[in-house]
Amino acid sequence: MKIKAALAGNPNCGKTTLFNVLTGSNQFVGNWPGVTVEKKEGRVRKNPDITVVDLPGIYSLSPYTLEEVVARNFLVDEKPDVILNIVDGTNLERNLYLTSQLTEMGIPVVVAINMMDIVRRNGDKIDIDMLSIHLGAKVVEISALKETGLDEAIEAVIRAAEKGRRIPQHNFSGEVEHALAHIEEALFHDLPDEEQRWYAVKLFERDKAVIEKLATDKSILAHIEKDITHVEEEFDDDSEAIIINERYNYVAKILSDCYSKKNKNGLTLSDRIDRVVTNRFLALPIFAAVIFLIYYISVSTVGTWVTDWMNDGVFGEGWQLFGRFIPGIPVAVGELLTKINCADWLQSLILDGIVGGVGAVLGFVPQIFVLFLFLAFLEGCGYMSRIAFVLDKLFRKFGLSGKSFIPILVGTGCGVPGIMASRTIESDRDRKMTIITTTFIPCSAKLPVIALIAGALFNEAAWVAPAAYFMGIAAIVVSGLILKKTKLFSGDASPFVMELPAYHMPPLKNVLRSMWERGWSFIKKAGTVILLSTVVLWFLQGFGFENGSFGMVEDLNKSVLATTGSLFAWIFKPLGFGNWQSTVATFTGLIAKENVVSTFGVLFGSAEVSEHGQEIWTALQAIFTPVSAFAFLSFNLLCAPCFAAMGAIRREMNNWKWTAFAIGYQCGFAYCIALIINQFGSFFSGGGSLLGFAAAALVLAGLLFMMLRPASRKEIKK
C-alpha cells in the first residue's frame, strides 16, 4: 500500500530531525509549485512504500506567511493519506493549538509527542491513552534525537491510512457550535462530511482564501453573516479571535485531564538558565561574549593552529610525521611535473593557478569547520532561539522584527538560505528590508577573507573576526534606521512569535553531521566555482601584450588582468586600496567571496617558497596599510554578495527593480563605510589628506542625518 504522509509541526519541534532520521539519504529536494519555498520529500528507509512530505514549520493554518499558505494549500488540495503531527512534549499547549486545526481537516492524524526524554527528566507525565481519546487520533511517544519510538509511529501511520478519513469530533462552546452548524447546513451539501467542519470554521473566521475557493454566493454569505455577527456580539470580540480563544480553551481542557506537571509553580532548568541569558541587562553582553569566544577559538587559536599546519605543511613545504618528512602538495606535484618534463605553461597553470589558488582557500577549511561546530552546538542546545528573542527588542527599536534574526543566523553559514529564510516574515516591507541587509553578516565564505587580513596585517589579532561579525550587526541596525525613514519601508515592524525549546545537550552525531554538511558544501565550492575561477585568473594574469605581441608575460603589470584591473582601480583609491590586485580580488569576490583569497593566492603565491601562506602575507603588507586593509575587509564584507546570493535576492524579490535597488544599496553602503574607515583612520594616523577627511566627514554626516531625521507626516500616516 502506497502512503503519502505529511509531516507537520511548529518550528523547533524536532520535525526536521525526525524527517532526516526517517528518510536518511532517500530525500528529494525541490520547490513547491509556483513558489520558491523548498519542498522536501523522502521515502521511509524501513518502509519505502511510505513517502514523507516535510511541510514548512508553522504555528497555525491561517494564511499569514508564505510557509502557512504552502502548508495549508498542500493539505487542502493534495489531501495526503495521513498527517504525522510532531508535537514538542515540553510545550504541549502551544503545539496542540496546531493539532486542533489539523484534526478538523478530516485527514487521518497521528500525533507524535517528541522530546519525551526531557518530559520524563523533568518529572512531568502525559497520559497518552487519554490524550488519544480526546483528540480522536492515535498518539505515540518518540524522541527524534535518540531515535526511539519511531517504529511505533510508522506503524500508527500505516494503520491510520488503512482506516481512511474520519469526521472531526471536538466541540467548541454552544454559541459557536450553533453558528458552525448553520454554516454547514447552508453551504456544504456537496462536500464530504469529514471536510465540512474545517471549511465551516474558516468561513466563520471570514477567511478570504476559502471564500474565494468555494466561490460562495453573496446572498448565502449575507445569511451566515448574521450568525457570525450574533456570536461576536455575544462574546464582544471578532470572529477570528473567538476561534483562537475557543481552541485554547479546548486544549486547556484536554491538558487538565491528560497532563500533570511536577513543578507547576516551580522553575525548570531552562527557566533558571533563561533568567540569566535572557536577562534585560545581561543578555546582550553574554551574547557578545559568546560570539567573541566562538570567533576567538575558530580564527585565533585552535582554528589557526590547524590552518597554519595546512598552509605550511599540506599546501607548503611539508611536515614531519612519525619522524618521516612528507612533502606538501605543491612540492610533491612540482617534483612529479618536473620528472615527467611537463611544459612550463602547464606547470605554471597547475602550481600557480590551481594549487596556489584553491590551496589558499582550502587552507582555511579547519577554521570554518571549528566555527560550524560551535554554531551547530548553539543551535542544537536551544541558545540561538533565545538570541532571536533577545534581539527582537533591539531590532524593533530600529524598525526591524526579531524574525529578521532568523535569516541572519542562517546567513552565518551561507547567504543563500539566509535570504530564503526571510519568507517567515509576514510584512512585505520587513521581508524586503531583511533580504537587503541579511548578507551584511559574515558567512562562511567571508571567513577566509577575515582570517587572511587578520593574519597578514594585524598579526592574527583576536579582535578582528568578532569585529567583523559585530560590524555586520551594526550595518543591519544602521540600515534599518535609514530605510525605515523612507516611504518604501515605513511602518511598524511585524510581530514576532517564536517557540523557545527546552535546553538540552544535542547528540554529538547531529552536531558533527551539521558541521560536516556545511563544511562539505564549502569544500565542494572550492572544487568547482573557485577552481574554475583560479584557472581563468591564472590565464588573465599570465598572458598579455608585451613587446608588441600577445603571449605569456614576465611582468604581471603588463598582463590582461592588470590592465583590466587598472581601469577600475581609481574607484577604490579613496578607500585606500586603489591598486589593480585588490581591485581584481574585489570583483572576483562577486563570483564567490572565497575568490578574494584564491585571487591573492594566484597573484602572490608560489610553490617554490616553503611557507606559501607567509609569502602571501608579505605581498599583502606591501600593498596595504592596516587602515586600508580594514577598509578593504569592510567593503568586501558589506558589498553585494556572491552571484548565487544575488540570484536568491532576485528570486525572493521577484522584481528586477527591487533586486537592483538591493545590490545598489549594499554596494553604496559598503563604499561609504570603507571611505569613512580609510579617510578617518589615515587622517588620525598622520597619513591622510584634509580633503579626504572632509569628504568622509560629509558622508558620515549624511548617514547620521538619514538615521536620525524624523519621519515625514506622510510616512507616519502610512
N, C-alpha and C positions, 0 to 999 in steps of 0.2 A: 504494500500500500504506500503510494507516494504521498508525503505530507509536507505542506509548506507551513512553517511556524514563524510567526512574527515575534521578535524579541523586543519587548517594550519595558521602559522603566525611567525613573528620574535620573538626571545626571549624578554621577558619583555613587550609583547604587551597586556597581560591580558588573554592569551589563557587558561592557567591552571585554573584561577579563573572562567572563563566562563564555562569551562568543569565541574568543581565541582558544579557550580550553576545549570547547565542544568541537570546533571545526579544524583546529590545527592549521595545516597548510592547504586545506580544501576550501580556500576562500576565493571569491571573485569580487573585484572592486571596480565600480563604475560610477555613473551618476544617475540620479533619479530622472525619469523622463521629463524634459522641459526645464529642469533646474540643475544648478551645479553642485547641489548638496551630494556628498559622497554616499554611494549606495554599496553596502557590504552584504554579500550573501555567502553562504558556505554550507557544505554538506557535513552532517554529523559524522565524525570519524568512525564511531562504533555502529552507526546505522545510516549508510549513505542514502537510504530512501527518504530521509528527513532533511529538508532544506531549511536552513535558518536564515531569516532576513533580519539584519540588525537595524532597527529603526533608530533615528536620532534620539538622544536623551531629551525627554520633555517632562514638564510638570503637569500639563493638562492637555486636553484635546481642543482647547479654544484656539482659534486661528490667529494668533498674535505674531508669532515668529515663523520664519520660513521652515524651521525644523518641525514645529507643530502642524503646519499646513501639510508638509510632506508625510508625516506620520499618520495624520487623520485621513488624508486622501488615499493612502495605501490601504488602511483598514476598511474604509468605506467602499472604495472602488474595486480593489483587488480581492477583498474578502479571503484572507488566509484561512487555512483549516483550523489553526489553533493560535492563541496568543499566549506566549510564555512571558508572564509579567514578573520582572525581577524587583523585589522589594527589599529595601535596607531594613534589616531587623532592629537596628539601633534607632530608627526614626520611623516607626510604623505609621503614626498619624499622618505625616506629610506624604508618605509614599502611598498609603491606601486611598488617598484622595484621587490619584490617577486610576487606581484599581476600580474604584466605584464607577468611573466613566467607562472603563474597558468592559466591565461585566454588563453594561447596559446595551452593548452593541449586538448582542445575540451570538457572537462568535465564542466558541468554547475557550475558556481561560484556565490556565494552570498558573497558580501563584507560587513562586519560588522565594521563600524567605531567606535572603542572603545574610552573611556575616553572623550566622548563628553561634559561631565560636565566641565572638565578642559578647553576644547576648548572654550566653551561659557564664562567661567570665565575670560579667557584671552582676550575676546573681538574678537576672530577670527571667521570667517564664512566659512562654507563649503557648496557649492551648491550640495546637494545630488542628485537631479534630473539630473543636467548636468554631474556630475561625473558618474552616471549610464549610460548615453548615450555614453560618451567617452570610458568607459571600456567595454560596451556591457554586463554588469552584474548588477543585482539588488544590490543597495547599501542601507543599513539601518544604523540608528544611535542606538548605545547601550551604556550602562555603566555597565560593568560586576560587578563592586564593588557595585553599587547602585541597580543592577538588574532591570534596565529599558531598554525597547526596545527589550527584549528577545522574547516575544511572536511574535512580528513582524518579527524577524529574523527567527524563526522556520517556520512561515507561508511562508516566502520567500524561505526557503529551500524546503518546500513541493511543491511550485509552480515551482521552478526551476527543481526539479526532474521529475515533470509531463511533462514539456516541452521537456525534453531529451537533448541530446548532441547538441552542436552548433559549428559553424565554427568561429574561431578567426577572429576579424575584424580590429585590429590595424595594422598600417603600419610603416615601418622604411623609411630611405631615399632611393632615387631611385636606386642607385647603389647596395645597399644591397638587396632591394626587387627583383631586376633583378637576382641577384645570387641565391636567395632563390627560385625564380620561376623555374630556371634551374634545381636546385636540386630536387624539387618536380616532375618536368617533367621527369627527368632521373630515378627516383627511386621508386616513391610511387604509382604505378598503382594499387596495391592490397590493400593499406591501406585505411581506411575510410577517407573521406575528412576532417573531423574535427581533425584528428590526424596528418595530413601531415605537418602542419605549425611547430609544435614543433620538429618533427624529422628533418625537414629541417634546422631549426636554430641550432640544436645540431650538425648536420653534418658540417654546416658552421663553427662552433667552433672547429671542429675536435675532438669531444667528443669520446674518445676511447670506453667507455662503450656502447654507441649507435652504433658505428661502428661494435663492436663485436656482439651486439644483433641482428642487421639487417643482419649480415653475408654478408656485401656489397662486391660485386665483385671488384677486384683490378682495373680492366680496367675502371669501372664506377667511382671509386674514383679518378683515374687519370684524368678522363674527367672533373669532377666537381672541381678538384683542380685548374684548370686553371681559373675558375670563381672566386674562393676564392682568389687566388694569385693576380688577377687583382684588386679586391676590396682593398686588403691590400696595393698594390702599390698606389692606388688612395688616400687612407686615411693615408698612411705612418704609419701603425700600424698593429699589429697582429689581427687575426680574432676574437679572444675571447674579446680583449679589444674594438674592434669596436662594437660588440654586446652590451657590457656593456655600452658604451657611447651612443649607439642608444636608449637603454632602458631609460637611464636617460634623454635624450632629449625628449623622448616620454612622460615620467612622468612630466617633466617640462612644456611641452605644455599643458597637462591636467590641471595642477595646476594653470596655468595662467588664465584659463577660470573658474575654479571651486573653487578656494581657495583665500581668502583675509585675510591678517594678519594685525591686528590692529597696532602693533608696528613693522613695517618692519625693522627699523633700531634700535629700542629700545631694552632694555634688559628685558626679562621676570623675574619673581620672581626666577625661577630655575637658570637662568643665574647669577643673583645677588648673590644667595647663593653659586653657584659654584665658583664665583670669590674668595670666602673665603676658602671653604672646599677643593677645588682642586688647591689652590694656591701652587706654586712650593716650597715656604718656609713654609707655614702654614699647608699644607695638612697632612704631617706625624705627626707633634706634635698634631694636632687636633684628628687624628685617635688614637694616643697613649692615649690621654686624654679620649676619648670616651670609649676605651677598659678598661682603668683603672677604670672609673666611673661605667661601667657595672659590672665588677667583684667585685668592692668595695661594691656596693649595694647588689649584688647577694650573695656574700660569707661572707662579713664582717659586714653588717648592717641588712637590712631587712630580707634577707635570713637566716642569723644566728639567729636572734631573733626567727623566726618561727621554725628553726631547733632545737634550744635549747629547745623550748617548746615541740617539738615532742620527742626528746631524753629523756628529764626529765619527761615529762608528759605521752604522749601516749605510749612510749616504756620504761618508767621509773616507778617511784612510783605512779604517778598520778597527778591530777591538780584540782584546785578549779574552780567550775562553778556555778555562782549564789549562792554562799555561801554553796554549797554542794561539798564534796570531791568525785571525781570519780577516782577509781584506774586505773593505767596504764595496758596495755595488759599483761606484764609479771606477775604482781601481781594478776590480775583477773584470768588469766589462771592457775597460780600456785595454787591459792586457790581452783579453780574448780578441778584440778587434785588431790590435797590432799583430797578433800571432797569425791571423788569417789574411793579413795585408789588406784590410778594409780601406776603401777610398777615403781620402781626407774629408771630403764634404759629408759623407755618410757617417764617419766617425764623429764629426762635429755635431751633426743632427742628433745622434743617439746620446752623446755625452753632454754636450752643452744645451741641447734642446730638450730632449725627453727626460734624461736622468736629472739634469740640472733643474729644469722647471718643475716637473712632477715631484721630484725628490724634495725640493724646497717646501712644497705643500705637505707631503706625507710626513715630513719630519715633525710636524705639529700634531699628528694624529694622537699621540699619548695625552697631550693636554686636553684635546677635545673629548677623549674617552673619559678622562677623570671628571671633566665638567658635566658630561652627560650622566655619569654615575651619581653625582650629587643631586642633580636635578631629578633623576628618576626616583631617588630615595625621598626627596622632599615631596614629590607628587604622590608617591605611594603611601607615605605615612599620614597624609592629610594636611600638611602645613601650608601648601600652596593655596588651598581653598581659603585658608584664613587670611592670607595676604590679599586675596581679591576682596575679601570682606573689609579688611583694614584700609585698603587703598580706595575703597568706594567713597568714604567720607572726603578723602583728599581730592580725588578726581572730580567729585561733584562740585567742589568749590571752584574748579577750573573749567566747568562746563562739560565734563566727561562723566560717563557712567562707570561704576565699578566693573560692569561687564566688559569694559574695554581692556581690563587687565587680563582677561582670559586669552584674547588674541596675542597680547604682549607676551604672556607666559609661553604660549605655544610657539611664538616667534623666536624665542631664545634658541630653539632647535633649528627652525627653518622659517623664513619669512612667508613661504607659500601657504602652508597650513595655518599660519598665524593670520594671514589675510582672510582665508576662508572661514576661520573661526568667528569672524565678525558677524556672521549670519544670525547668531543668537541674540543680537541687539535689535529690539523692535523698531526703534525710531530710525527712519531712513537717514536723517541728518547725522545722528550719532554714529550710525554704521559707516557712512561715508567718511566721517572725520577719523574714525578708528582705522579704517583702511589706509588713509593718507599717512597716519602717524605710527602705525604698528612697526614698520620696518626701521624706525629710528633706534629700536632696541638692538643691541649686538646679537646676531645669530651665530651659529657655529662657523659659518663661512668667514665671518669677520674676526674670529678669534685668532687665526694665524697672523692676520694683519696687526692686531693688537700686540701679540707676543713678539712679532718681528720688530716693531717700533720700540716696544718696551726694552727689548734686549739690546738693540743697536744704539739707541740714542739716550736711554735712561738707565743703563746698567742694570737691567732686569728689575727695576723698582716695583715693589709690590702694589703701589697705589695706582699704577697706570690702568690695569684691567678693571678694577672696581670703578675708577673714574670714568671709564668708557661706558660702563653699564649705567651709572647714575647720570651721565650726560644724556643718554638715550631717554631716561625717565624725565629729566628736566626738559628735553626738547619736546616731549609729548605734552607736558604740562604747559609750557610756554605756547605751543601751537594751539592747545585747547583754549587758552585765554585769547589768543589772536583771532582764531577762526570763529569762536562763539560771538565775537563782537561784530561779525559780518552778517548781512542779511541771509546769506546762503545757509548759515549754520546756527542762527539764533534760535532760542527756545530752551526749555528745561531739559535736563538730561533724563533719559528713560529710567524707570525704576529698576532696582537690582534685587533679584531674589536668587539665592543660591544655597544649596544644601551643604552643611558643614559635616562631613563624615567624622566618625569617631577616630581618634588617633589610634594607630596600630602599627606594628612592625611589619613592613612589607616583606614578602618572601624574597630571599636572595635571588631565586631563579627569575622572578619577574623583574627585579631591578636590573639584573645583568642582561636580560633579554631586551629591555627597553634601551639600555646603554648600547648594546650591540646593534640593534636595528637602526638607531640614529647614527651611530658611528660608521656602520657599513654603508649607509646612504652617502655619507661624506666621502668615503673611500671610492665608491663607485663613480662619484662625480669626478674625482681625481683621475680615474682611469678612462673617462670618456670626454667630457667637456673640456677639462683642463689639459688633458693630453693633446687634444686637437688644437687647442689654443696655443700651447707651447710649440707645437710644430710650425704653426703659422708664424708665431713670433720669431722663431729661430730663422725662418726664411727671410722675414722682413728685416731683421737686424743683421743678417749675414750677407745680404745682397743689396746692391745699389749701383749708382753711376760713379765710376772712378776712372780718371784719365780718358774721359770721352766714351767709355763703353760700359755696358751693364754686366755685372758679374759679382763674384764674392769680393768683399771689400776688407781691407786690413783695418781701416779706421771706421769704428762704429758710427762716428758722427756723419759719415757720408752714406749711411745705409738708408733704405726706404723708410724704415721705422723712425730713424732720427729726423729725416726730412719731413715726414708726416707729422710727427710729434711736435716739431718746432713750429709748425703752422698754427698750433693751438696753445703752445706753451705760454704765450702772453696773457691768456685768460687767467691763468693761475699765478702769475707773477705777484699780484697784490696779496696773495695768500701765502707767499713765501716759498713756493715750490714751482717756479717758472722755468724748469728745465725739461727737456724732452723726455727723459727717462721716467720721471714721476708723472708727467702728463700721460704718457702711454700706459703706465701702470693703472692710472685712474680710469682711463677709457676701457681697458681690458677688464677692469673690475666690474663693469656693467654686464659683461657676459656671465661672470661668476666672481664673487668677491675674493675667492681664493686666488684668482688670477693676479691680484696685486702682488702676492708673494711669489707666485711662479714667474711673473714677468721680471721681477728683480733677480730671481734665480737664473733665468736665461741670460739677462744682461750682464750680471755681475758674477755669476757662479763659474767655477772651473773645476773640473775633475782632477786637475793636476795639483791642486792645493790640498794639504792634509786636512785642514779644517774648513770644510765647504761653507758652513754657516757663518764662521768668523769672517771669511772673505766678503760675504755679502754685507755684513755689519760694517766693515771698514769702508766699503764703497758707499753705503748709505750715509755714513758720518761725513763723507766728503761732499755730498750734495744737500744735506740737511743740517740745520741747527736744531737744538732741542725744541725751540719755539716753533720753527717751520715744520718740524716733524709732527708735533702735536696738532698743528693746524691741518697738515696732510691727513693725519689719522682722523681728526674730527670730520673733515669733509667727506672722506670715504665711508665713515660710519653713518652719516646723516643724509647723504645724497641719494639719488634714485637707486633702488636695489638692483639685483641681477635681472636678466631678461626673463627668467622663469617667474620671479615675483611680479615683474611688470605685467606679464601675461595674466597672472592671478588677479591683479588690480583691474585689468581690462574686463575679465570675466565677471568679477563681482560688481564693478560699476555698471557694466553693460552699456557703456556710453563712452565714445572716444573723447568727447569734450571733457568729461569728468576725469578720464584717465590722463589726458594731457595736463589738466589742472593739478592732479595729484603729483605727477612726476615733476612738473614745473615748480610746484611749491616746495617739494623735497629738495630739489637742486638749489633753488633760490635761498631757502632757509639755511642749507648747509654752507653755501657760499658766504652768507652774512656772518655766520658763527665763526667760520675759519678766518675770515677777514678780521674780525674783532680780536680773535686769539693772536693772530700773527702780528697785526699792527700794534696792539697794546703791549704784547709781550716783547716785541722788538724795541719799542719806544722806551719802555721802562728798564730794559736791559742795556740800553745805550746804543743800539744799532739801528733804530728806526728813524723815519723821517717825520717831521711835523705835519706835512701834508697827508701822509698815510694815517697818522694818528687822528687828524681832524676828520678824515673820511670815515674811519672806523667809529669815531665818537658820534658822527652824524647817523650812521647805520644803527648803532646801539640806541640812540635817542628815538629813532623811528620805531624800533621794535618795542621799546618801553611805552611809547605813545599808543601803539596798537594794542598792547596788553592792558593798559590802564585806562584808556579812554572809555567814557560811559557809552552804553548802547543808545542808539538813536531812538526817538519815540516810535518810529515805525517798527523797529526791531522789538521794542518792549511790547507793543500791541500784538505783534505777531506771536 
